Amino acid sequence: MTTAPSLRISELPAHAGQHVVVRAWVTHVRSSGKVAFAALRDGTGVAQAVFVKSQVGDDLWARFAELTTETSVEIAGEARVNPRAPSVLDIGVTRLEIIGPSPSDYPIQPKEHGIDFLLDHRHFWLRSPRQRAIMVIRNEVEQAIHDFFYERGFLRVDTPILTAAIGERSGLFATEYFEEGTAYLAQTGQLYGEAAAAAFGKIYTFGPTFRAEKSKTRRHLTEFWMIEPEVAWNDSEANMKLQEDFVEFLVQRVVQRRRPELDELERDVSKLERITAPFPRLNYTDAVALVQRKGSTAKWGDDLGAEDEALIVEDYDKPVFVFNYPKEAKAFYMKENPDDPRTVLCNDLLAPEGFGEMIGGSQREDDYDKLLARIKEEGLPIEAYDWYLDLRRYGTFTHAGFGLGLERTIAWICGIQHIREVIAFPRMMHRLRP
């Protein structure tokens, strides 16, 4: 490999007509005997290397014959617009160097592969155009998340992954922590976020969370990323307003900046363009009545399942809030509803098109005695939550927050039915490799 400066493929349009050097991988080759072509990718775009036998000489022509799928190369030549495909630049090759040969038995071939095979070869599957489009959109969403909160004066706080206190009822990954007893992989950063909100007013956390649920549905991972804002002085109403603004911002950011990737995924962008605040709202009691009319066996007091959520959103083209669930169906930290003590001041935000819950949020219980009673009702160890109760002992305050599941949100934006494709290396009940 030479020391000459190279260009990314995405930079080539600005250098049409110039001599360029590109380092990339070969996706496929073809030859007519007099002219040969190698399709190239480098993660930023695609280009086509053109070899004219009468111009390149015997040695270079022979070197072209060594190219196979995923061979890494350095190519030099003139960048020029392809009149038949203006979106793909040609490189009239004058030099070819093979950096890393690739055996001809590359596992992923241009044929149908089963999903288990593709996941076993995820380290290669990521190189495909579809997977690249998903990851580019994921990156755009992550950047938009940071931009949204930064522009609104939120402070990012990084919370522990190992913790003695749990936030949800679902399964836990446990490990022994030196002489301190049992530690758990965090299900949420929320409890620590509440402490940070008392210090800084408006904060958000962004990190991996873990659920040891034996679930094999298309909507579950054992390791996923969650974004959790917490805002001092916000009540449940203000909390839902923040969620509306947040989701609208993320969706429209992708629509505005990542249209080529949405096109690659054949996403119906018109559905995303309609995602603007405000969003429809149903209280839990009305939601139960709605799904019952549509044939569900759900009854008041149940936590609504995926089938019920699909029934709720099928009449809407925007996300739908369901708010004020029964106390028994939700976590201990949610604020008791003063207008109906059977319920708590909380909400789920359900994505349209049947993609399910992407946000769970609530006003937090700020009454020390009520919070302590709920912790005892749940059978949780008081000593693990003593610091959390301190937040109510010393200057308790109204506050609210929510958690947005990154992968579920991206799956909806991309129109992808299974969550396993929207994270680079998914962790599921029966998948720990690669």
C-alpha positions in Angstrom: 0.0 0.0 0.0 1.3 3.4 -0.9 1.6 6.4 1.3 -0.4 8.5 -1.2 -3.4 10.2 0.5 -6.7 8.4 -0.3 -10.3 9.6 -0.6 -13.4 8.1 0.8 -15.9 7.1 -1.9 -18.4 9.7 -0.6 -15.8 12.4 -1.4 -15.3 11.4 -5.1 -18.0 13.5 -6.7 -16.0 16.6 -5.7 -13.0 15.2 -7.6 -14.5 14.1 -10.9 -11.9 14.4 -13.6 -9.0 14.1 -11.2 -6.6 11.4 -10.4 -7.6 9.7 -7.1 -6.6 6.9 -4.7 -9.3 4.9 -3.0 -9.0 2.1 -0.5 -12.1 -0.2 -0.4 -13.5 -3.7 -0.5 -14.7 -5.5 -3.7 -18.3 -6.6 -3.6 -18.5 -8.3 -7.0 -16.7 -8.4 -10.3 -17.6 -8.9 -13.9 -15.8 -8.9 -17.3 -16.6 -8.9 -21.0 -13.1 -10.0 -21.9 -12.0 -6.5 -23.0 -13.5 -4.4 -20.2 -13.8 -5.5 -16.6 -15.5 -4.0 -13.6 -15.1 -4.2 -9.8 -17.8 -2.8 -7.6 -16.3 -1.2 -4.5 -17.6 -0.1 -1.1 -15.8 1.6 1.8 -18.7 2.2 4.2 -19.4 5.7 2.9 -20.7 4.8 -0.6 -20.1 2.7 -3.7 -18.0 3.2 -6.8 -17.1 1.2 -9.8 -13.5 0.4 -10.9 -13.2 0.1 -14.7 -10.4 -1.9 -16.2 -9.8 -1.5 -20.0 -7.6 -4.4 -21.1 -6.0 -2.4 -24.0 -5.0 0.4 -21.6 -4.0 -1.3 -18.3 -1.4 -3.8 -19.5 -1.1 -7.5 -19.0 0.1 -7.4 -15.4 -2.8 -5.2 -14.1 -5.3 -7.2 -16.1 -4.0 -10.4 -14.5 -4.2 -8.8 -11.1 -7.9 -8.0 -11.7 -8.5 -11.8 -12.2 -7.4 -12.3 -8.6 -10.2 -10.2 -7.2 -12.9 -12.0 -5.2 -15.7 -10.9 -3.0 -14.5 -8.8 -0.1 -10.9 -8.5 -1.3 -9.5 -5.3 0.1 -7.7 -3.1 -2.4 -6.1 0.2 -3.1 -7.0 1.5 -6.5 -5.7 4.6 -8.3 -7.1 6.2 -11.4 -9.3 9.0 -12.8 -12.7 9.6 -11.1 -15.4 10.2 -13.7 -19.2 10.3 -13.8 -20.9 7.2 -15.2 -23.5 8.6 -17.8 -25.7 5.5 -17.3 -25.7 5.7 -13.5 -24.8 9.2 -12.3 -25.1 8.3 -8.7 -22.2 5.9 -9.0 -18.7 7.2 -9.9 -16.4 5.2 -12.1 -12.7 5.1 -11.5 -10.7 4.5 -14.7 -8.0 2.3 -13.1 -4.3 2.9 -13.7 -3.1 1.0 -10.6 -4.4 -1.9 -8.5 -2.9 -3.2 -5.3 -4.4 -6.1 -3.4 -4.1 -5.4 0.3 -6.0 -8.3 1.7 -7.0 -11.3 -0.4 -10.3 -13.0 0.3 -10.8 -16.7 -0.3 -13.5 -17.6 -2.9 -15.7 -19.3 -0.2 -16.9 -16.0 1.3 -19.8 -17.2 3.5 -22.5 -14.7 2.3 -23.3 -15.2 -1.3 -25.9 -13.5 -3.6 -28.6 -16.0 -2.7 -31.2 -16.5 0.0 -29.8 -17.2 3.5 -31.7 -18.1 6.6 -31.8 -15.6 9.4 -29.8 -17.8 11.8 -27.1 -18.2 9.2 -27.0 -14.4 8.7 -26.8 -13.8 12.5 -24.1 -16.4 12.9 -22.2 -14.4 10.3 -23.3 -11.0 11.6 -19.7 -9.7 11.3 -20.1 -10.1 7.5 -23.8 -9.4 7.2 -23.1 -5.8 8.5 -21.3 -5.1 5.2 -24.5 -5.4 3.1 -26.3 -2.3 1.8 -29.4 -2.9 3.8 -27.5 -3.3 7.1 -25.4 -0.2 6.3 -28.6 1.8 5.8 -29.9 0.7 9.2 -26.7 1.5 11.0 -26.5 5.0 9.4 -30.0 5.7 10.5 -29.2 4.5 14.0 -26.2 6.8 14.1 -28.4 9.7 12.9 -30.9 9.0 15.6 -28.2 8.8 18.3 -26.8 12.1 17.2 -30.3 13.7 17.1 -30.9 12.5 20.7 -27.8 14.3 21.9 -28.6 17.4 19.9 -32.2 17.5 21.2 -31.2 17.5 24.8 -28.2 19.7 24.4 -30.2 22.4 22.7 -32.7 22.4 25.6 -30.2 22.7 28.4 -30.1 19.1 29.6 -27.0 17.6 31.2 -26.0 14.1 30.2 -25.3 11.9 33.2 -23.7 8.4 32.9 -25.3 6.1 35.5 -23.9 2.7 36.8 -24.3 -0.5 34.9 -23.7 -2.5 38.1 -26.2 -1.7 40.8 -27.7 -3.1 44.0 -31.1 -1.5 43.4 -33.5 -2.6 40.6 -36.0 -0.5 38.8 -38.3 -3.0 37.1 -40.0 -6.2 37.8 -38.6 -8.1 34.9 -35.7 -10.6 35.0 -32.2 -9.7 36.4 -28.7 -10.6 35.5 -27.0 -11.1 38.8 -23.3 -11.5 39.8 -21.4 -11.6 43.1 -19.8 -8.2 43.8 -16.7 -8.8 46.0 -17.7 -8.6 49.6 -20.8 -6.4 48.9 -23.2 -9.3 48.0 -25.2 -9.5 44.8 -25.0 -6.9 42.1 -27.3 -6.6 39.1 -26.8 -5.4 35.5 -28.8 -2.3 35.3 -32.4 -2.5 34.0 -32.6 1.3 33.9 -30.6 4.4 34.9 -33.7 6.1 36.2 -33.2 5.9 39.9 -29.8 7.5 39.6 -31.3 10.0 37.1 -33.7 11.1 39.7 -30.8 12.0 42.0 -29.1 13.8 39.3 -32.3 15.8 38.5 -32.3 17.1 42.0 -28.7 18.3 41.5 -28.9 19.7 37.9 -32.6 20.2 37.1 -32.8 18.6 33.7 -30.7 15.5 32.8 -30.7 12.5 30.5 -28.9 9.2 30.6 -28.0 7.2 27.5 -26.6 3.7 28.0 -27.0 0.0 27.8 -29.6 -1.8 29.9 -30.3 -5.5 30.5 -33.3 -7.7 31.0 -33.0 -11.4 31.7 -36.4 -12.2 30.3 -36.9 -15.5 28.5 -38.6 -13.8 25.6 -38.1 -14.7 22.0 -40.4 -12.1 20.4 -39.4 -9.7 17.6 -39.5 -6.8 20.1 -37.1 -8.0 22.8 -33.4 -8.0 23.3 -31.5 -9.0 26.5 -29.2 -6.0 26.0 -30.5 -2.8 24.6 -29.9 0.9 24.8 -32.2 3.3 26.6 -32.5 7.1 26.7 -33.9 8.4 30.0 -34.6 12.1 30.7 -35.5 13.2 34.2 -36.8 16.7 34.8 -37.3 18.5 38.1 -40.7 20.2 38.5 -42.2 18.3 35.5 -45.6 16.6 36.1 -47.1 13.9 34.1 -48.6 16.3 31.6 -45.3 18.1 31.0 -43.6 14.7 30.7 -45.9 13.6 27.8 -45.4 17.0 26.1 -41.6 16.4 26.2 -42.1 12.9 24.8 -44.1 14.3 21.8 -41.5 16.9 21.0 -38.7 14.4 21.3 -40.2 11.7 19.1 -41.2 14.3 16.4 -37.6 15.7 16.5 -36.0 12.3 16.0 -38.3 11.1 13.2 -38.2 14.4 11.2 -34.4 14.5 11.6 -34.1 11.1 9.9 -36.6 12.1 7.2 -34.7 15.3 6.4 -31.2 13.8 6.5 -31.3 10.1 5.7 -33.7 9.8 2.7 -31.2 7.6 0.6 -31.0 5.1 3.5 -34.8 5.1 3.9 -35.1 4.5 0.2 -32.7 1.6 0.4 -35.0 0.1 3.1 -38.0 0.8 0.9 -39.6 2.7 3.8 -42.8 4.6 3.1 -41.6 8.0 4.0 -45.0 9.6 3.8 -45.9 7.7 7.0 -43.0 9.3 8.8 -43.7 12.8 7.5 -47.0 12.7 9.4 -45.3 12.2 12.8 -45.9 15.6 14.3 -47.1 16.7 17.7 -49.6 16.5 19.3 -50.2 12.8 19.6 -53.6 11.1 20.5 -54.2 10.3 24.1 -56.3 7.5 25.7 -56.6 6.9 29.4 -56.2 3.3 30.4 -59.8 2.7 31.2 -60.9 3.9 27.7 -58.1 1.9 26.1 -59.3 -1.3 27.8 -62.9 -0.6 26.6 -61.5 0.0 23.1 -59.7 -3.3 22.8 -62.6 -5.2 24.4 -64.9 -3.9 21.7 -62.3 -5.2 19.2 -62.4 -8.7 20.7 -59.6 -8.6 23.3 -60.1 -10.6 26.5 -58.1 -7.9 28.5 -59.8 -6.7 31.6 -59.3 -3.7 33.8 -56.2 -4.2 35.9 -54.2 -6.1 33.3 -51.1 -4.7 31.7 -51.9 -4.4 28.0 -50.0 -6.8 25.8 -48.6 -6.5 22.3 -51.9 -7.7 20.7 -53.8 -5.1 22.6 -51.3 -2.4 21.7 -51.7 -3.3 18.0 -55.5 -2.9 18.4 -55.1 0.5 20.0 -52.9 2.0 17.3 -54.6 0.5 14.2 -56.9 3.5 13.9 -54.2 6.1 14.1 -51.3 7.2 11.9 -49.3 8.8 14.9 -48.0 7.4 18.1 -50.7 7.0 20.8 -50.4 7.7 24.5 -52.1 5.4 27.0 -52.0 7.0 30.4 -52.8 6.3 34.1 -52.5 2.5 34.4 -53.5 0.6 37.5 -51.0 0.7 40.3 -50.5 -3.0 40.4 -49.5 -3.2 36.7 -46.7 -0.7 37.1 -43.4 -0.1 38.9 -43.2 1.0 42.6 -41.8 4.4 41.9 -44.8 5.9 40.0 -46.8 8.6 41.5 -50.2 7.7 42.9 -53.0 9.4 41.0 -54.7 11.8 43.5 -58.0 11.6 41.4 -58.0 7.8 41.4 -55.7 6.1 43.9 -56.2 2.8 42.0 -54.0 4.2 39.3 -50.6 5.9 38.9 -49.6 9.0 36.8 -47.8 7.2 34.0 -47.9 6.7 30.3 -46.9 4.3 27.6 -46.3 5.7 24.1 -47.2 3.2 21.4 -45.7 3.5 17.9 -48.1 3.3 14.9 -48.1 0.4 12.4 -48.0 -2.1 15.2 -44.5 -1.6 16.4 -45.5 -1.5 20.0 -44.4 0.5 23.1 -41.3 2.6 22.5 -41.6 4.9 25.6 -42.6 4.3 29.2 -42.8 7.3 31.5 -44.3 8.6 34.7 -44.4 11.2 37.3 -42.4 9.9 40.2 -43.7 9.3 43.7 -42.4 12.2 45.8 -44.1 11.2 49.1 -41.7 9.4 51.3 -44.3 7.3 53.2 -46.1 6.2 50.0 -42.8 5.3 48.3 -41.6 3.4 51.3 -44.9 1.5 51.4 -44.6 0.5 47.8 -41.1 -0.7 48.2 -42.2 -2.9 51.1 -45.2 -4.2 49.1 -42.9 -5.2 46.3 -40.7 -7.1 48.8 -37.6 -5.1 47.8 -34.7 -4.8 50.3 -35.0 -1.4 52.1 -31.3 -1.1 52.6 -30.7 -1.1 48.8 -33.1 1.9 48.4 -32.1 3.9 51.4 -30.2 6.4 49.3 -33.2 6.6 46.9 -35.6 7.3 49.8 -33.2 10.1 50.9 -34.3 12.1 47.8 -37.8 12.3 49.5 -36.3 12.9 53.0 -34.3 15.9 52.0 -36.1 18.4 49.8 -38.6 16.2 48.0 -39.9 17.7 44.7 -42.2 17.0 41.8 -40.4 15.3 39.0 -41.0 13.1 36.0 -39.2 11.2 33.3 -39.3 8.5 30.8 -37.3 5.8 29.0 -37.2 5.5 25.2 -36.0 2.2 23.9 -33.5 3.0 21.1 -33.8 -0.2 19.1 -37.6 -0.3 19.1 -37.7 3.3 18.0 -35.2 2.7 15.1 -37.1 -0.5 14.1 -40.3 1.6 13.7 -38.5 4.5 11.8 -36.9 2.0 9.5 -40.0 -0.1 9.1 -38.1 -3.3 10.2 -40.2 -6.0 11.8 -37.6 -7.6 14.0 -35.5 -5.6 16.5 -32.4 -7.9 16.0 -31.4 -6.0 12.8 -31.1 -2.5 14.3 -28.2 -3.2 16.7 -24.8 -4.2 15.4 -24.5 -7.4 17.4 -27.8 -8.4 19.0 -28.0 -10.2 22.3 -31.0 -12.4 22.6 -32.1 -15.4 24.7 -30.2 -17.9 22.5 -27.6 -15.7 21.0 -24.3 -14.6 22.6 -22.0 -14.8 19.5 -20.5 -13.2 17.5 
